[in-house]
Every structure is written in structure tokens, then in C-alpha cells.
Amino acid sequence: APSVTLARLSVGASKRKVLVAAAEKGGEEGASTTAEPPVQQQPQDQAQAQAPPQPPSFEFSDADKPAAVFQTHASLDGMQAALAAVPTVLMYPIMALAVGAAGTGGFAAGRSLPVESSSRDAVAMCTAAAAGVAATYAAVQAKKKRDSASVIELYNAVVDLDAPYMLSETTVRDIGNRFGIDMRKTELDGLQRIYSAYLESLIPTGRTQLRGDEADNVLAFKEALGLSDEDAALPHIDVANRLFYVGLEARSKAQAFEQRLAFQRLVYVSQLVFGDQKASYLLPWRRIFNLSEAQLVVARRDNAKIIFKQEFEDRGGVLHADRHFLRSLRDRQLALRMTDETATEVVGEYARRHVEEHVLPALEAIRAAGKNKDVAALRAEVEYVLDYSAKMAQMANEADLVPGLGPVSIKGGDIAAGKRMRELRDMFKLWLNDMVTEAGEFSDELDEKARELQSILNLTSKDADSARDEVSAGLYRELLREEVTSRRIDAAASPAEALAMLRARSRMAEPAADALHEALFA
């Protein structure tokens, strides 16, 4: 398993500071031309003597991310292990004894110096004070070194969990109590770096998309660590710096694009974690990275849209005309902080796709020649589509349901692209003809259904009207034949009134009917 780096990457931190300064001054152009500041080298012994003990860093390389984080235990160094083994109740007495012993030893050493007897006591006091100060400084540094071990203990506790977000406040408090500290006050920097490591591990790079639970997991982890919003905002900026910097240093446009996507995902997740109001001042994306408000809006919109669409895919990719289902989508939309406009777009897309899934079988049902057409299957699919569209229209104005509900249309889809419009017209005509033939009339209810189907199939007025006229003419001929063959028209008090009734039943226009009469009886 890849190991976690426990050394602070000072050069990388310097680069990020330079990047932030350059972005504040001149944006990406200035940042991309910023040279790396020279790092002065010091002798190893001198550097070790001057550097105070530091808490462990959990930064990791790109090759290790995200598999490395919270996968393997971090190790205490020799000094940390020795100091951590000392019980807290004995730590302060030992420190006091060490300071006292140093002062006593310093006083004794001062008395033994070859100085005049009149100055011996003063010299002894000075050496005792110097020894005491040195021992106090060493004790304080030892205490800091011991406290830093608590961060590693906490990191290892997270490694032992099935998932980092399962960490509890009790675990953090117990580890702090074991070292006699409040980690939220004494080891805030260490907590921030653990939080930063987890945050960065959750942000996918490349084409991998957010799952939708990242913000909830980050919030749970943040609450367990006891970080305030102000304290947690710093790791978000730090992770953004790393993603932004890696994007600027990418060797190819594809790699740079992948880092930009990761940066946008971080912006979106951060917005969910802190909320719109707090994120606006805790996370100054525009000032640090020279971004426009439009770019931030796009980042939030696109990622919310991707997650919202995934909700449909996880449920079979079907937009059910069910209030409970649509209400749950509304709740999810609000949780994702997605605008009504974007939700309307997604809902419309999945409603169209669902209708297309039933229109396609209807088209297949009428492809057979002559009487082999499966008219029953056609009618079943059309009735489902009409019922589905009616239900969606009925729920359109309910505020607790997801926006975008209303009458459905295949407009904008592949079927309505133009190549299959003739098939759609033939389907419309065959369904309408079968319905009026069965009913024996072109009723108002059937006329309304025909208009709804015309809208669903996105038929032009010309195509729909021509199909309706053909069906009306066919029905009128059939009704007229019955009247003539049965001689009911001869027995009618007014043949003109009888023909008017036939025109009404078939919705045949009078000029068209007259033209038909001339053709039939000329």
C-alpha cells in the first residue's frame, strides 16, 4: 500500500503562496509566469537545530492520490513515541523536576567556576537561571512534540474506520484527553491538514464525476473534528491552490482540462458545505483565482446537473408520474442547490426520453405491411403516452414537486429530428382512424386527444391537419354509405339536415363534403 508522506513540503507551500499572490495581482497570466523563489540551503545540523518540532503533514503526491490517504498507518518518530508513552499525569511533574534539576545543576556549576568568592553567588544564580530557561524551553518543545503525536494517533484512528466520515467527536475528544489537550485549540493545524487530506481525496479528477454524497461526508467529518466554518475554509482554499497550481503546470491541454474540472467540483462541493452566504466571504474564489461570477455559476450548475441526472439513472432512468417520486426529486434539487431553470431542463429531458421509449414501439408496430400492422400495440402505447402527459400536466403547478412538469413532447429528441416525421404522421393517422372507426364518430373528446397527441409527437399543423382531414373523409364516406344503402337518407325529413349531422359526426368541412359529393355522384 502506498505510504503517507510525513514531511512538510516547504517548497510546494512556497509555490502555492506565490501562486495566490500572482493570482491576486494579475490572474492566470501573471500566475503562469511567476518564477519559483530560490530556496536557500542550510547545513543539515543547523537546519535541524533551528527548526522547531512540527506536526506531521499528510500531503501526498499525485501518484498516491486518492488511494494513499487513510489507507496505511502513520508512524511516530522515536522522540514522539517516547514522549507519547509518558502518562499525562506524570508529564508536568517530570517537566517541573527537569527544570528544577537544571536550575540546581546550573547553580552548582556556577559555584564551581573559578571566579572571585564575592562574585560566586551572582554567577551561580546566572548559570542557574540560564539552565532553567534552557530546560523550560526544552520542556515546552518536548510538550509540543508530544502533543503532535495526537494528530498521528487521530490519523491512525481514521485509517481504522470503514470510511473517514464515520469518525465521531468522541474519538477526537478521547485522543485529546489521552494527551491532556483540547485538539481543537492545541492542534488546530493538524486537524486542518487531516481535513484537507480527506477533502482532496473526495474530489475526483479527470472524467470521474461527483457521486453526490461528498458534501454530506465532508460535513460529517468536519463536525467530528470540531472545526468551525472559518477554520475549515482554509483547507478548502489550500486544496484549491493545489488543484489550480497543478493545472497551470500540466504538460498537456487534456491534463489542464482535467484539473479545471476537479477545481470546479471543489467549488461546487464547498458551496454545499458552507452554504451560499458563508461561501461568498469565506471562499474568495474570484479574488484569489481571478475568476468571474459567471465561471462560478457554471461550475455549480454543471456539477449539480450531473448529480441530479445521476439520480434518474440510479432509479432506472425513468421519470415516473408519481407524486412521491417527484417530491423526492424536489427535495434532492434543493439539497443540491440547483436552480429551477436547470431542474426544468433535466426533467424535460427525462420526460421526453420516457415518452420516446413508448413512441418507438408504436412506430415498430405499424411497420408491417397491410393488415399485419399491430394496431392494438399501437393503441396501447399511445394511450400510455397520453395518460402520462396528462398526469404530468396535472401536477405542473404543485409547488412541492420538482419544477419542469407539464405536457410532454418529443421535440428536441432524436425521433423528432426530421428523418422520421413521415412515420410519426402515419402513426398519428392510423391511431386516429382506428379510434374513430371504433367509435363511429369523431367526438369532441377524441378531437382533444388528437390535439394532445399532435403536440406530443411535435407534428406540424400541416401534417396533423392533413391526417385529420383524411380520417374525417374516410369516416364521412363510411357514414354516408350506410345512410345511402340503408335508405335512411331517403326517408329523412330533410336530406340536407341528415348530411349536416354526418358532417358533424365526422368533423368533415362542408366544402370538402360538397366536393366529395360531386366526385361520388357526378
PLY file of the C-alpha trace (Angstrom):
ply
format ascii 1.0
element vertex 522
property float x
property float y
property float z
element edge 521
property int vertex1
property int vertex2
end_header
0.00 0.00 0.00
1.31 3.49 -0.71
2.72 5.26 2.31
1.70 8.69 3.56
4.36 11.38 3.41
5.08 12.76 6.88
7.45 15.53 5.86
6.16 19.06 5.22
6.63 20.05 1.60
8.03 23.52 2.17
8.90 24.17 -1.47
5.39 23.23 -2.60
3.90 25.52 0.04
6.11 28.37 -1.17
4.95 27.82 -4.75
1.32 27.98 -3.67
1.88 31.23 -1.80
3.48 32.74 -4.88
0.57 31.48 -6.99
-2.01 33.11 -4.73
-0.14 36.42 -4.77
0.18 36.33 -8.54
-3.50 35.49 -9.00
-4.48 38.44 -6.80
-2.36 40.78 -8.91
-2.80 39.65 -12.45
-4.85 36.47 -12.75
-3.80 33.36 -14.56
-1.36 35.12 -16.89
0.62 36.55 -14.02
0.47 33.30 -12.11
1.69 31.23 -15.04
4.77 33.43 -15.49
5.69 33.51 -11.81
9.10 32.05 -11.18
9.76 29.73 -8.29
11.55 31.59 -5.47
15.02 30.27 -4.66
15.25 28.05 -1.66
18.32 28.72 0.48
20.12 25.61 1.57
21.33 25.28 5.13
23.63 22.73 6.68
21.64 19.80 7.93
22.71 20.11 11.58
21.96 23.84 11.62
18.57 23.37 9.99
17.63 20.69 12.50
18.74 22.88 15.37
16.77 25.90 14.20
13.59 24.14 13.06
11.04 23.73 15.86
9.18 20.43 16.05
6.33 20.38 13.53
3.11 18.39 13.49
3.09 15.75 10.78
1.96 16.70 7.28
-0.42 14.43 5.41
0.16 15.83 1.95
0.57 13.18 -0.71
1.75 13.02 -4.27
-0.50 12.81 -7.33
0.62 9.22 -7.89
-0.65 8.25 -4.43
-3.93 10.14 -4.58
-6.58 9.22 -3.63
-5.68 5.64 -2.67
-2.91 6.66 -0.26
-4.93 8.80 2.10
-6.26 6.99 5.17
-5.10 3.62 3.84
-1.94 2.98 5.87
-0.98 3.93 9.39
1.44 6.79 10.00
4.38 6.12 12.30
5.61 8.14 15.26
9.27 9.07 15.26
11.45 7.92 18.12
11.06 11.06 20.20
7.29 11.21 19.69
6.92 7.56 20.63
8.95 8.01 23.80
7.10 11.14 24.88
3.69 9.70 23.98
4.43 6.74 26.25
4.67 9.09 29.25
1.30 9.32 31.04
-0.20 12.80 31.10
-0.33 12.84 34.92
3.44 12.38 35.02
4.33 14.74 32.16
4.09 18.01 34.04
5.83 16.72 37.22
8.64 15.37 35.05
8.91 18.72 33.29
8.97 20.54 36.63
11.62 18.18 38.00
13.70 18.63 34.87
13.55 22.43 35.15
14.33 22.23 38.88
17.20 19.84 38.31
18.59 22.03 35.56
18.43 25.07 37.82
20.09 23.19 40.66
22.76 21.82 38.36
23.32 25.27 36.88
23.69 26.78 40.36
26.18 24.08 41.37
28.12 24.54 38.15
28.23 28.30 38.72
29.57 27.84 42.25
32.36 25.66 40.92
33.58 28.23 38.39
37.00 29.84 39.13
35.71 33.32 40.00
36.19 35.61 42.93
34.40 34.49 46.04
32.45 37.77 46.19
31.00 37.14 42.72
30.47 33.43 43.03
26.87 33.62 44.25
25.87 36.02 41.48
27.50 33.84 38.84
25.79 30.78 40.27
22.42 32.49 40.11
23.01 33.47 36.48
24.02 29.97 35.46
21.06 28.55 37.36
18.70 30.95 35.58
20.23 30.16 32.18
19.99 26.44 32.80
16.40 26.83 33.99
15.42 28.83 30.91
17.05 26.28 28.62
15.32 23.42 30.43
11.99 25.25 30.27
12.38 25.77 26.53
13.30 22.11 26.08
10.30 21.07 28.19
7.96 23.23 26.14
9.32 21.79 22.91
9.01 18.29 24.29
5.40 19.05 25.22
4.74 20.28 21.66
6.44 17.20 20.27
4.25 15.00 22.47
1.10 16.91 21.50
1.90 16.49 17.81
1.70 12.74 18.33
-2.02 13.16 19.00
-2.51 14.19 15.36
-0.88 10.98 14.17
-2.95 8.97 16.64
-6.08 10.62 15.24
-4.97 9.94 11.67
-4.43 6.27 12.51
-7.85 6.15 14.18
-9.38 7.37 10.91
-7.44 4.71 9.00
-9.07 2.03 11.16
-12.57 3.21 10.22
-14.52 1.81 7.29
-14.90 5.38 6.00
-13.41 8.64 7.33
-16.81 10.32 7.66
-17.67 7.72 10.32
-15.28 9.47 12.70
-17.02 10.63 15.89
-16.46 13.62 18.12
-15.99 11.19 21.00
-12.94 9.63 19.31
-11.35 13.04 18.77
-12.07 14.08 22.37
-10.73 10.80 23.81
-7.46 11.12 21.89
-7.09 14.69 23.11
-7.80 13.63 26.70
-5.18 10.91 26.42
-2.61 13.61 25.69
-4.13 16.12 28.10
-5.05 18.65 25.40
-8.01 20.06 23.53
-7.05 19.22 19.97
-9.33 21.90 18.57
-7.21 24.52 20.31
-3.75 22.99 20.61
-3.54 21.03 17.33
-5.82 23.02 15.06
-3.23 22.99 12.27
-3.02 19.21 12.40
-6.80 18.86 12.30
-6.93 21.18 9.31
-4.39 19.10 7.43
-6.27 15.87 8.13
-9.44 17.60 6.93
-7.61 18.89 3.86
-6.34 15.41 3.00
-9.84 13.96 3.22
-11.37 16.79 1.22
-8.85 16.42 -1.59
-9.32 12.66 -1.69
-13.06 13.14 -2.30
-12.67 15.44 -5.29
-12.36 13.25 -8.41
-10.11 14.27 -11.26
-10.46 13.58 -14.96
-13.77 12.24 -16.26
-14.84 10.75 -12.94
-17.88 12.64 -11.69
-19.08 13.51 -8.22
-21.37 10.92 -6.66
-23.50 13.43 -4.75
-22.65 12.40 -1.18
-19.33 14.25 -0.98
-20.68 17.35 0.73
-22.54 15.32 3.36
-19.43 13.26 4.07
-17.25 16.34 4.33
-19.74 17.97 6.68
-19.83 14.88 8.91
-16.02 14.75 9.01
-15.80 18.47 9.72
-18.27 18.22 12.59
-16.42 15.25 14.08
-13.13 17.19 14.01
-14.88 20.13 15.63
-13.75 22.64 13.00
-15.64 25.89 12.70
-16.59 27.17 9.27
-13.79 29.72 9.46
-11.22 27.07 10.35
-12.48 24.65 7.69
-12.42 27.30 4.95
-8.60 27.42 4.99
-8.19 23.78 3.88
-10.67 24.39 1.06
-8.53 27.26 -0.20
-5.39 25.15 0.23
-6.81 22.26 -1.81
-7.97 24.73 -4.46
-4.44 26.14 -4.62
-3.01 22.70 -5.25
-5.54 21.85 -7.96
-5.12 25.23 -9.61
-1.32 25.05 -9.48
-1.21 21.53 -10.91
-3.47 22.72 -13.74
-1.11 25.55 -14.60
1.86 23.18 -14.59
0.11 20.49 -16.66
2.08 19.18 -19.62
-0.91 18.90 -21.93
-4.21 20.62 -22.52
-6.04 17.44 -21.58
-4.36 17.32 -18.17
-5.04 21.02 -17.63
-8.69 20.47 -18.53
-8.98 17.59 -16.07
-7.58 19.77 -13.28
-10.04 22.52 -14.16
-12.86 20.02 -13.83
-11.55 18.97 -10.41
-11.31 22.63 -9.40
-14.93 23.20 -10.46
-16.04 20.18 -8.45
-14.28 21.55 -5.39
-16.01 24.91 -5.86
-19.38 23.17 -6.00
-18.78 20.86 -3.01
-17.52 23.83 -0.98
-20.69 25.73 -1.83
-22.77 22.86 -0.43
-20.63 22.58 2.70
-20.75 26.24 3.70
-23.91 27.47 2.03
-24.23 30.35 -0.41
-23.96 33.15 2.12
-20.91 31.94 4.06
-19.13 30.66 0.98
-19.33 34.12 -0.55
-16.97 35.60 2.04
-15.14 32.57 3.45
-14.07 31.35 -0.01
-12.99 34.34 -2.15
-12.59 32.35 -5.36
-12.86 35.41 -7.59
-10.18 37.39 -5.78
-7.65 34.59 -5.33
-8.04 32.84 -8.67
-9.22 35.77 -10.80
-12.50 34.07 -11.67
-15.70 35.71 -12.82
-19.08 35.16 -11.22
-20.23 33.52 -14.45
-17.47 30.90 -14.17
-18.54 30.09 -10.61
-22.17 29.82 -11.69
-21.22 27.41 -14.48
-19.18 25.27 -12.07
-22.08 24.99 -9.64
-24.72 24.49 -12.34
-22.87 21.80 -14.30
-21.96 19.69 -11.28
-25.43 19.95 -9.77
-26.88 18.93 -13.11
-24.59 15.91 -13.39
-25.50 14.67 -9.91
-29.20 15.32 -10.44
-29.18 13.35 -13.68
-27.40 10.53 -11.90
-30.38 10.39 -9.53
-32.54 9.42 -12.51
-30.04 6.85 -13.74
-29.87 5.26 -10.29
-33.67 4.90 -10.39
-33.75 3.28 -13.78
-33.60 6.44 -15.87
-37.39 6.86 -15.73
-39.26 9.99 -14.69
-42.30 8.44 -13.04
-45.55 10.39 -12.93
-45.77 9.75 -9.22
-46.13 12.48 -6.59
-43.92 10.79 -4.01
-41.18 10.28 -6.57
-41.43 13.84 -7.88
-41.47 15.24 -4.36
-38.26 13.36 -3.54
-36.69 14.88 -6.65
-37.69 18.33 -5.43
-36.02 17.65 -2.08
-32.90 16.46 -3.86
-32.88 19.51 -6.12
-32.97 21.83 -3.09
-30.25 19.83 -1.35
-28.04 20.18 -4.43
-28.84 23.92 -4.58
-29.79 23.57 -8.22
-31.80 26.34 -9.83
-35.34 25.75 -11.05
-34.22 26.53 -14.59
-31.63 23.75 -14.59
-34.05 21.31 -12.92
-36.66 22.14 -15.55
-34.17 21.34 -18.28
-33.27 17.96 -16.77
-36.86 16.99 -16.02
-37.92 17.91 -19.55
-35.13 15.78 -20.99
-36.07 12.68 -18.99
-39.79 13.16 -19.62
-39.07 13.30 -23.35
-36.88 10.21 -23.18
-39.57 8.30 -21.32
-42.16 9.17 -23.97
-39.72 8.23 -26.74
-39.36 4.80 -25.15
-43.07 4.25 -25.85
-43.24 6.01 -29.21
-40.56 3.77 -30.70
-42.51 0.52 -30.07
-45.58 2.22 -31.54
-43.64 3.01 -34.70
-42.40 -0.56 -34.88
-45.97 -1.83 -34.53
-47.12 -0.12 -37.75
-44.18 -1.03 -39.95
-45.70 -4.33 -41.08
-47.48 -4.33 -44.42
-51.25 -4.27 -44.83
-53.36 -5.99 -42.21
-50.32 -7.29 -40.34
-49.92 -3.98 -38.54
-50.24 -4.42 -34.77
-52.85 -1.73 -34.20
-53.59 -2.99 -30.68
-49.97 -2.46 -29.64
-50.04 0.97 -31.24
-53.14 1.99 -29.32
-51.72 0.69 -26.03
-48.54 2.73 -26.40
-50.41 5.88 -27.46
-52.87 5.58 -24.58
-49.96 5.28 -22.15
-48.26 8.35 -23.62
-51.47 10.40 -23.48
-52.13 9.35 -19.89
-48.54 10.08 -18.86
-48.60 13.54 -20.43
-51.96 14.32 -18.80
-50.66 13.35 -15.35
-47.54 15.47 -15.80
-49.68 18.42 -16.88
-51.99 17.97 -13.89
-49.06 18.18 -11.45
-47.37 21.10 -13.20
-48.33 23.81 -10.69
-47.72 21.93 -7.44
-45.03 23.82 -5.53
-43.76 20.83 -3.55
-42.92 18.88 -6.71
-39.87 19.20 -8.89
-40.15 22.04 -11.47
-40.41 21.29 -15.17
-43.60 19.23 -15.05
-46.18 19.75 -17.77
-47.38 18.34 -21.09
-44.65 16.21 -22.65
-43.25 16.42 -26.18
-40.60 14.56 -28.11
-39.40 17.89 -29.51
-35.62 18.14 -29.27
-35.08 14.38 -29.33
-33.70 12.07 -31.98
-37.13 10.88 -33.16
-38.31 14.40 -33.91
-35.11 15.32 -35.73
-36.89 15.28 -39.11
-35.99 11.91 -40.60
-38.96 10.11 -39.04
-41.61 12.81 -39.27
-43.46 10.92 -42.00
-43.56 7.82 -39.81
-44.92 9.90 -36.95
-47.63 11.31 -39.19
-48.60 7.82 -40.38
-48.69 6.64 -36.78
-50.91 9.57 -35.82
-53.26 8.90 -38.74
-53.51 5.15 -38.14
-54.28 5.63 -34.43
-56.88 8.31 -35.12
-58.51 6.28 -37.88
-58.78 3.22 -35.66
-60.27 5.27 -32.84
-62.94 6.99 -34.96
-63.79 3.73 -36.73
-64.40 2.02 -33.42
-66.39 4.92 -32.00
-68.30 5.59 -35.21
-67.79 9.31 -34.80
-65.10 11.95 -34.38
-66.16 13.14 -30.92
-65.03 16.23 -29.03
-63.14 14.03 -26.57
-61.33 12.24 -29.37
-60.58 15.56 -31.04
-58.96 16.80 -27.83
-56.88 13.61 -27.56
-55.77 14.01 -31.16
-54.58 17.54 -30.47
-52.67 16.34 -27.40
-51.03 13.58 -29.42
-50.16 16.07 -32.15
-48.34 18.17 -29.54
-46.59 15.15 -28.03
-45.38 13.95 -31.43
-44.36 17.50 -32.39
-46.32 17.30 -35.64
-46.73 20.44 -37.68
-50.21 21.85 -38.18
-49.98 20.98 -41.85
-49.14 17.31 -41.24
-51.68 16.90 -38.45
-54.47 18.67 -40.34
-53.90 16.61 -43.49
-54.04 13.39 -41.46
-57.19 14.55 -39.67
-58.83 15.51 -42.98
-58.06 12.11 -44.46
-59.51 10.34 -41.42
-62.58 12.62 -41.43
-63.12 11.99 -45.14
-62.87 8.24 -44.66
-65.32 8.31 -41.77
-67.73 10.53 -43.73
-67.67 8.15 -46.69
-68.44 5.23 -44.40
-71.30 7.04 -42.69
-72.67 8.26 -46.00
-72.53 4.75 -47.45
-74.53 3.44 -44.52
-77.12 6.19 -44.93
-77.46 5.54 -48.65
-77.50 1.74 -48.54
-80.00 1.69 -45.68
-82.10 4.37 -47.45
-82.34 6.30 -44.22
-81.33 9.42 -46.08
-84.30 8.98 -48.44
-86.66 8.64 -45.52
-85.24 11.67 -43.72
-87.48 14.73 -43.44
-84.58 16.85 -44.69
-81.70 15.15 -46.55
-79.65 18.34 -46.06
-80.02 18.06 -42.28
-79.06 14.40 -42.41
-75.89 15.25 -44.31
-75.13 18.05 -41.83
-75.34 15.51 -39.00
-72.93 13.23 -40.85
-70.52 16.13 -41.30
-70.74 16.90 -37.58
-70.10 13.28 -36.59
-67.07 13.06 -38.86
-65.89 16.67 -38.44
-65.95 16.98 -42.20
-65.84 20.55 -43.51
-68.83 21.46 -45.68
-66.76 22.49 -48.75
-64.85 19.24 -48.56
-68.08 17.29 -48.20
-69.59 19.07 -51.23
-66.51 18.27 -53.27
-66.82 14.64 -52.21
-70.48 14.58 -53.25
-69.62 15.88 -56.68
-66.92 13.24 -57.06
-69.23 10.44 -55.91
-72.47 11.38 -57.68
-71.23 13.23 -60.75
0 1
1 2
2 3
3 4
4 5
5 6
6 7
7 8
8 9
9 10
10 11
11 12
12 13
13 14
14 15
15 16
16 17
17 18
18 19
19 20
20 21
21 22
22 23
23 24
24 25
25 26
26 27
27 28
28 29
29 30
30 31
31 32
32 33
33 34
34 35
35 36
36 37
37 38
38 39
39 40
40 41
41 42
42 43
43 44
44 45
45 46
46 47
47 48
48 49
49 50
50 51
51 52
52 53
53 54
54 55
55 56
56 57
57 58
58 59
59 60
60 61
61 62
62 63
63 64
64 65
65 66
66 67
67 68
68 69
69 70
70 71
71 72
72 73
73 74
74 75
75 76
76 77
77 78
78 79
79 80
80 81
81 82
82 83
83 84
84 85
85 86
86 87
87 88
88 89
89 90
90 91
91 92
92 93
93 94
94 95
95 96
96 97
97 98
98 99
99 100
100 101
101 102
102 103
103 104
104 105
105 106
106 107
107 108
108 109
109 110
110 111
111 112
112 113
113 114
114 115
115 116
116 117
117 118
118 119
119 120
120 121
121 122
122 123
123 124
124 125
125 126
126 127
127 128
128 129
129 130
130 131
131 132
132 133
133 134
134 135
135 136
136 137
137 138
138 139
139 140
140 141
141 142
142 143
143 144
144 145
145 146
146 147
147 148
148 149
149 150
150 151
151 152
152 153
153 154
154 155
155 156
156 157
157 158
158 159
159 160
160 161
161 162
162 163
163 164
164 165
165 166
166 167
167 168
168 169
169 170
170 171
171 172
172 173
173 174
174 175
175 176
176 177
177 178
178 179
179 180
180 181
181 182
182 183
183 184
184 185
185 186
186 187
187 188
188 189
189 190
190 191
191 192
192 193
193 194
194 195
195 196
196 197
197 198
198 199
199 200
200 201
201 202
202 203
203 204
204 205
205 206
206 207
207 208
208 209
209 210
210 211
211 212
212 213
213 214
214 215
215 216
216 217
217 218
218 219
219 220
220 221
221 222
222 223
223 224
224 225
225 226
226 227
227 228
228 229
229 230
230 231
231 232
232 233
233 234
234 235
235 236
236 237
237 238
238 239
239 240
240 241
241 242
242 243
243 244
244 245
245 246
246 247
247 248
248 249
249 250
250 251
251 252
252 253
253 254
254 255
255 256
256 257
257 258
258 259
259 260
260 261
261 262
262 263
263 264
264 265
265 266
266 267
267 268
268 269
269 270
270 271
271 272
272 273
273 274
274 275
275 276
276 277
277 278
278 279
279 280
280 281
281 282
282 283
283 284
284 285
285 286
286 287
287 288
288 289
289 290
290 291
291 292
292 293
293 294
294 295
295 296
296 297
297 298
298 299
299 300
300 301
301 302
302 303
303 304
304 305
305 306
306 307
307 308
308 309
309 310
310 311
311 312
312 313
313 314
314 315
315 316
316 317
317 318
318 319
319 320
320 321
321 322
322 323
323 324
324 325
325 326
326 327
327 328
328 329
329 330
330 331
331 332
332 333
333 334
334 335
335 336
336 337
337 338
338 339
339 340
340 341
341 342
342 343
343 344
344 345
345 346
346 347
347 348
348 349
349 350
350 351
351 352
352 353
353 354
354 355
355 356
356 357
357 358
358 359
359 360
360 361
361 362
362 363
363 364
364 365
365 366
366 367
367 368
368 369
369 370
370 371
371 372
372 373
373 374
374 375
375 376
376 377
377 378
378 379
379 380
380 381
381 382
382 383
383 384
384 385
385 386
386 387
387 388
388 389
389 390
390 391
391 392
392 393
393 394
394 395
395 396
396 397
397 398
398 399
399 400
400 401
401 402
402 403
403 404
404 405
405 406
406 407
407 408
408 409
409 410
410 411
411 412
412 413
413 414
414 415
415 416
416 417
417 418
418 419
419 420
420 421
421 422
422 423
423 424
424 425
425 426
426 427
427 428
428 429
429 430
430 431
431 432
432 433
433 434
434 435
435 436
436 437
437 438
438 439
439 440
440 441
441 442
442 443
443 444
444 445
445 446
446 447
447 448
448 449
449 450
450 451
451 452
452 453
453 454
454 455
455 456
456 457
457 458
458 459
459 460
460 461
461 462
462 463
463 464
464 465
465 466
466 467
467 468
468 469
469 470
470 471
471 472
472 473
473 474
474 475
475 476
476 477
477 478
478 479
479 480
480 481
481 482
482 483
483 484
484 485
485 486
486 487
487 488
488 489
489 490
490 491
491 492
492 493
493 494
494 495
495 496
496 497
497 498
498 499
499 500
500 501
501 502
502 503
503 504
504 505
505 506
506 507
507 508
508 509
509 510
510 511
511 512
512 513
513 514
514 515
515 516
516 517
517 518
518 519
519 520
520 521
